[in-house]
Structures are given as C-alpha cells and as structure tokens.
C-alpha cells in the first residue's frame, strides 16, 4: 500500500488541473483532496469527517497558501509544531510570488515553494515532477514508515 498524497486546494480550476497532472504522471498513490485548512488538519489528525481513516501520514502535502478557514501558513505552522506530523514533506503550491509569503513559508519549515505556472503544459509538467519526486524518489526520514509498491 502506498502512502497517499494530500492535496489542499480550494480553487476548483487549480484542483482539476493538479489532479489531471498527477494522473498523467501515472503515480499509483491515492490523492486525498481537502478544500480548506481546517479540513487539512482534520485529515492529518484523523478527526471530524476523517476520524475513521487509515492510520499513517501522507507521502507529501501539496498545500495552497491562500485557503479559507485556516490559511496555508497557519496549517504549515501547526504541522511543524506537531511531533507526529512535523516530518511530513510539505510543498507550498501557490500563485503567490510575494517575497513575504516565500520567506515566511521557509521560516516555518516548508520543504519546497512552487509558484503555479500560468501555462497549462508547464503546470502539468511541474505537478507531475512534484508528484514523482515526493511520492517515489524522496527518501523519508529514518524511522518513518515507507510503503513499498507491490507489483
């Protein structure tokens, strides 16, 4: 069983494009979609609608910066201050090119900051590359669970 990818995105167009790109990369990982920061934290803490989900953390979190309820920076802060979540790779996937957002993301411990390309083909390629890197190529920290692909 492979670890899922957690996609936190509220924009329906960006969500659809991201899902298409992940599908084109032919990853076998499930993609769990949540639409705001509160839902993301419920999923990560296995609370609310996600109280019965399978245990374990996602392979990577693709996190939008501008979210309803709890913004992406606050979600990142909560992840990095939680001993059970802090080792999850988090990629800020945003349209914001503001220097303060970039700096704050890295101060809070983001693993990567990716500005969503405007061009459709570039967007598809960027998301596919992200998915392959974090879900397949990246080695998790020692002691963390890693699911292996079964043929």
N, C-alpha and C positions, 0 to 999 in steps of 0.2 A: 504494500500500500504506500502510495506516495503522499507526502505532505501537501496540503492544498496551498494555493496562492490566495491571499486575502486582498481583494480589490476594494478600496474605499473611495467611491466616486459618486457625486450627486448629479453631475451633468449627464443627461441621457445620451447626448451625441458622443461625448468622450467615452462614456461607458460602452456604447455599442462598438466604437472604433477599437477600444482596448480589447474587448472580447474577441473581435474579429482578428486582431493582430496576434493574440495569444493562441487562437485556434490555428492560424496559419503557421505558427512556429511548431505545431504538432507536439506540444507538450502533453504528457499524459496526466499531469496534475489537474485535479479539480480546481475550479476558480469559485471562491465564495465571494459574493457581492453584497456589500452593505452600502447604504446611501448617506450615512452621516456619522459623525464622530462618536455619538452615543451608542449607535449600533455596533460600531467597530469595537468599542470597549466591552459591550455585552458579549460579543463573539469571543474576544480574547479571554475574558474572564468566565466564559461559559455560564452566563447569566441571562435572565429575561427569556426572549424567544430562542436563545441558544443554550439554555440550561441542559438540554439532553444531547448536545453534540458530542462527537467522538473526542476523546482527550488528545492533547498534544497541541503544539503550536504550529502555525503555518510555516512553509518554507521561506516565504517572503511576504511583506506587506507593501502593496503599491498604494500609497497614501496621497490623496489630493490635499492641497494646502487650505483652500477655501471651502469649508464644509459647514452645513447647518448644525445646530445644537452645540457641538464641540468642534472647534477648528482643528486642522491638521497639526499645528504646532503644539496645541494642548494635548492631543492624542499622543504625539511623539513624546512629550514630557512624561505623560502617565506611563507609557510603555517603558521608558528608560529608568523610571524610578521604581518599577515593579520587578523584584528579583526573579520571578518566574517568566517574565516577558522580555527583559532587557537584552537578551542575546539574539532576539529575532531580527533579521535584516529588514531594514525599513528604507524604501526608496520613495522620496518625495517626488510625486509625478504631478506637475503643476504647469499652469500657463504663466505664472508669475516670474518675471525677470527682475523683480525688485531686489536690490542688494541686501536690504534688511531681512527679507524672507530667507534668502540664501544663507546669510550669516547666522541668523537665529536657528535655522534648521541644523546647521553643523554644530553650533554651540550645544544643542540638545541631543546630539549624537546620531543624526541621520547617517546612513551608510552611503547614500547617493542622492543627488538632487538633479532631476531631469526635467527640463523645460519641454513641454509638449510641442512637437513641431507642428507648424500650420499645414504643411504639405502632407497630403494623405499618404503617399508612398513612404515618406520619411517617418511619419508617425507609426505606420505599420512595422517598418524595419526597426525602429527604436524600441517598440514594445516587445517585439519578437526577440530581439537581442537581450533585453532585460530579463524576460522570462527564462530564456535558455541559461543565461549566466547564473541567476539567483536560484533557480529551481533544479538545475542539473550540474553546472560546473562548480559552483561555490561549495567549499567545504565548511560545514557548520563548526562551531567551537567545540573543543574536546568536552566529552561528557554529554553532549546533546544527542537526542535521538535523530537518526537519519534513516528514513525508509528507503529501501532499495527497490529498483524497478525489477519486476519479475517478468521473464519472457514467456 
